[in-house]
Amino acid sequence: MCYPFRHRIYTAATAGLSPVPAPSAQGPEAVRFVYRPALNPFATPTAGLTGPGATSTARVLALTALDVHGDDSLVVVPRPDAITLFGLAEDELLDDNTAGLFIPGNLDAALAYLETELAIREKGGVTEGRRLLLVADCTQEAERIAALLTHHPDAVFAVLLGHWTGDQATIDDEGLVEAPPAVASNFPSRLPAMSRMEARDRLLRFLAQQKDTQKPSTRRRSTSRRG
């Protein structure tokens, strides 16, 4: 079930562009500019985000998980959050069976899936499997999410918008981060920005590229392995 993505999202924003030295006159390649955000959606169990730059940061973290960590992770984004983050329509990607992405109808369905999957792993003695990343507005289910994270460390992670009761990083409209030290250490000093239009375009291209390379397969649970 593990199908690597071949394209990176390192051109997600203009901040932090670093020029690659120009090749010699005989060199066939042109000068390229590459942006490499020091972001890892799995650096901490929970990334609570608030402030005017929070939604943009959530987009970048979700796409980083899909692209950079797509071999061994599953990103779960409830439909309302997929609409907010990526501009997807209500009926878009309903039949999508991409290995690294799951879009359930709402947050309750997303949590029910995660709870069921983790319970099956626990009952079956599964010690290795896809890392699960929830990207959602947690306002209605903060306590339920907290319980899930507590009971399944290193198996489920979360990027949370809305009213999170734990530590949060406040992202301003320039991408600057204000957060407690333990949280701030997981972020660069300035976070890249990404609009909903750009995020939608990149998401759809990633999914199309993966479908071009993946073999017919069943859903995600078969990726787990017994310890």
N, C-alpha and C positions, 0 to 999 in steps of 0.2 A: 504493500500500500504506500510505500514511501517513494514519492516521485519528486526529484529535486527541481527547483525552479532554476532557470539559467540566466535570468535577468535581475538586476539589482535595483533598489530604489534610491541609490546613493545620489541621484540628481534631484532629490525631492525638494530642495530649496536652494536659493542663491546664496544664503549666508554660509560662510565657511568654505567658499570655493578655493581650491588650491591648484595652481597651474602645474602641469607636468612639463618638464623641460622640453624645449623644441628639439626634434630630431635633427640629425645632420642632413645636409643637402641630399645625400643618397638614401636617407630613410624614407620608407613608403608611407608612414603614418603621419597624420596631421596633429597639431597641438590639440590636446583634449583637457577639459576641465572636469574634475570629478569631486563630488561632495560626499563625504563619508561621516555621517552622524554617529557619534559614540553612544548608540542607544541599544539596549538589550531588554526586551519586554519580559524576560525571565530573570532579570537581575534581582528582583525582589518579589515576594509572593503577591504583594498588592501595590499597585501604583494608583493611589487616589489623586485625581487631577481636578483642579478648580482654577478659576480665573479666565480671562478672555482668550488665552491661548490653549486652554485645556482640550477643546475639541480637535484642534489641529494636531496637537501632540498625540491624542488617542489614535487619530488616523495613521500617523507615522509609525506608532508602535504596532498597530494591527498589521500594517503592510510589511513591516520589518519581520514580524513573526511569520507571515505567509511566505515571504521571499527567502530570508536568510535562514530561518529555522523550519522551513516547510517539510523537511525530511522526517522530522520527529515531533511535530506539534500539530494540534488542531485548534484553530481559532473559531470560537463560538460567538456570534454576534446576533442578538435578537433582532427581528425584522424592524421594529421602530428605530433601533440604534443604527442599523444598516442604512435606513433612509436618511437619518441625520448625518451620519459620517460620510456616506458615499453617494447619497442622492438616488439610491435605488427605488424603483417603483414598488407598490404593494405586491404586484404579481411577478416581479422580476426575479429570476434565478430560483423559482419555486422547485424546479426539478433538477437543480444542480447537484451533482454527486462528486464534487471535487474533494480529493483526499484531505486537503488542509483547511477547508472552510465549511462551516455549518451555520445556516441561518434559520433558526426556529422562529415560530410565529410571534413569540413574546418572551419576556424575561422569565416568567413562570415555566414555560416549556423548556427554555434553555437550562434552567437550574434543575428541572426534573431529569433532563438528559444527563447532565453532569453527575447528579446524585446516583442515577441508575448505573451509569458507566463505571463510576468509582466503586460502587457497591459490588458490582460483578467482578471487578478486578480484585477487590479485597477478598471476596468469597473464593475466587479461583486461585488465589495465591500468586497473582500477577505482580511482579516487581518491576517490570519494565514495560513501557508503552508510550504512546504519544503523550507529550505534555499538553495539558488542556489549558487554553487561555480564554477567559471570558472577557469580552470588551462590551461594556454596557453602562447605562445610567442605573445606578444602584438604589435610587431613592426609595422605591417601594419594597425592596428586599434586602436591606443592608444586613440585618441580623442573620438571615438565612445564608447569605454569601459569607459572612464572617464565620459561621459554623462550618461551612463547607471547606473553607481555607484552613481552619484549625484542625479539622479531622483528617485532611489529606495533604499534608505538607509535601512539597516537591513533586506533586502530581497535578495540581491545579493552581493556576495563577489568575490574576485579574487586573485589568486596566479599567478603573471605575470613574465615571463622571457622576455628578449629582451629590447628594448629601451623604458622604461617607463618614462614618464615626471614627475611623482610624486616622493615622497621619496622612496629610495631603501635601502635594506640591502645588503651589500657586504659580501659574504661568501667565505672564502679562502679554500684552499684544505685540511685544517685541521679541518674545520667546525667552525672556529672562526668568529664572527660577528662584522662588523663595520657598524654602522648606526646612524642616528639622534636619539636622546633620545626617542622620541615618538614611533619610529619604533623598536629600540633595546629593549624596555621594553616588547615587545611581544615575544621575543625569549630567550631561555636559553643562557648561556655564550658560550656553544659549541653545535653545531647541529650534530645530528647523520648522518652518511653516509649510502647511499644505492646504490648499483650498478643497472644497468638496468636489468641484469639477475635476481637478487634477487627480484627486484620490479615486474618483469613479473611473476615470480613464485608465489609471494604472491597475486598479483592481480587475477590470474587465480584460485588460491585456494579459495580466498574469493568469487568469482563469483560462483564457483562450489558449495560451501557450502550454499550460499544463494538460489541457484536454488533447492537444495535438500529440503529446508524448506519452500519456498514460494508457495503460491497458485496461480493458473492461474489468471492473472489480466490484466487490460488495462493500458495504459501509465500513466505518473506521475501526470497529472493535477488533477486527482480525489482526490489527497491527500489534496488539499486546502480546507479550511473551511471558511464559511462566518462569519464575526464578528457580 
